[in-house]
């Protein structure tokens, strides 16, 4: 995949104008078809959208938007994930044409039980809805509080700029096989929390870390799980693991996300829906 600079983004949109009635820029590095299907689920019938612009990173999307603030007649929208913003209490950058997802990332919206169940049903030959739902119900098990605590520590480390790896530490490393099934292991989560805490304290000191963690913990208590935990790096891999346990489930991960995007519920992000409908009018 070609990585386009923030300065090249506008030109990229211009080159694709014959394919698109609107220009959409996202921070993704793959799955453009997922985005096209998601946006099509909101846009009026007949709106031409054959391509989205993958800018490979949140900072690049924001910078490209910053360089494209003129009302020049182009219909354009720059979309970023929320990432740690909600845990850190950060407001959206004050830029025209910029939309921030109302959750950690787009995968959080695509992890809605109903659309996952419906999409999974189309990828099975015999498994019933009841069996599918039982598989994807509560993928955190009894560990949701522990997962929240982990992401509070991750957000604390990010705010303090410790340089410690956070969400890039794969969720598969926090699983153990019990009764033939891989599930979240609280002992491993606790060990991971301790590892990040110790590294952050070594980097920034215990008082600074403690104060920051306390502030973020308080904020996390009032947030829904989709604003706290990464759908892409944590929630969706757990859902995918459960689906792969179904005896007749057949799909590839990126293909499955396209199925989910086709059934996207615009009520999950009404601001995105309003912005797109306004652009298409």
Buried (B, 14 or more C-beta within 10 A) or exposed (E): EEEBEBEBBBEBBEEBEEEBBBBBBBBBEEBBBBBBBBBBBBBEEEBEBEBBBBBBBBEBBBBBBBEBEEEEEBBBBBBBBBBBBBBBEEEEBEBEBBBBBBBBBBBBBBBBBEBBBBBBBEBBEEBEEEBBBEBBEEBBEEBBEBBBBBBBBBBBBBBBEBEBEBBEBEBEEBBEEEEEEBBBBBEBBBEBBEBBBEBBBEBBEEEBBBEBBEBBBEBBEEBEBBBBBBBBBBBBBBBBBBBEEBEEBEBEEEBBBBBBBBBBBBEBBEEBBEBBBEBBE
